Amino acid sequence: MQKTSKFVLDLYNILECEDFTSIINWADCCKMFQISDSKKFEDIVMKQYFKTTNIQSFYRQLRIYGFKIKRNSNCQKVFHHIYFAKGQQQNLSKIQKGKSLTDQISGEMYNVNQIMKENQELKRQLNLMILFQKRLVKQFEIHQTIQKAIIDKMIKLSNLLCNERIHQTILSEKKIENFVNLIDGFQPELLVRIIRFLLKKIDPKTPINEIQYSPTPFPFNAQI
């Protein structure tokens, strides 16, 4: 942040000082100021605050800082700057030496445009994060459904193995012994046939296809 120049700050403090109101004072709703007594301004105010007592030198400083000279209804000189007004001390740092009013306004517009661009970029990133969150929620719902289906299959398989009729047909003591022998004998093709038979008894189809219903392959990697 730019620092307020001594000249501008001194001028503001002079206008705020009640001792000088008969010499220099605010005008036009405190958005301008005027010098009522030039001689006293040179002899009293300038001698105390500035290095010179030549009022023309004071006028040159005003022009350097971008102040404009106008005439009021009484044809008196009044001095104006867009950032110089009573109660607006926070704007004094915007009044810089050697910058025209056009340059200062252009600088302000540049800063506003930069802030708008940064806000647009933040909004874009926020929208991407919202989309990413929605996809994660969808993935969670899909895998929750798959997990529930697996649990249901396990429950059905458990019930099937506990079914007395199944014990009498395919899970007799002899067949269980043969089943163990298949595993011990490394006969995977027969073991696969038995497992397929059990799965067919439970549920012939998977209730959900995660590739088909998933918005993106899991895990989802977003490029933000």
Secondary structure as GFF3:
##gff-version 3
##sequence-region A 1 224
A	DSSP	alpha_helix	6	16	.	.	.	ID=ss1
A	DSSP	three_ten_helix	18	20	.	.	.	ID=ss2
A	DSSP	beta_strand	24	27	.	.	.	ID=ss3
A	DSSP	beta_strand	32	35	.	.	.	ID=ss4
A	DSSP	alpha_helix	38	40	.	.	.	ID=ss5
A	DSSP	pi_helix	41	46	.	.	.	ID=ss6
A	DSSP	alpha_helix	47	49	.	.	.	ID=ss7
A	DSSP	alpha_helix	55	64	.	.	.	ID=ss8
A	DSSP	beta_strand	68	71	.	.	.	ID=ss9
A	DSSP	beta_strand	77	80	.	.	.	ID=ss10
A	DSSP	three_ten_helix	89	94	.	.	.	ID=ss11
A	DSSP	alpha_helix	101	162	.	.	.	ID=ss12
A	DSSP	alpha_helix	164	169	.	.	.	ID=ss13
A	DSSP	alpha_helix	173	184	.	.	.	ID=ss14
A	DSSP	alpha_helix	188	202	.	.	.	ID=ss15
A	DSSP	alpha_helix	210	213	.	.	.	ID=ss16
###
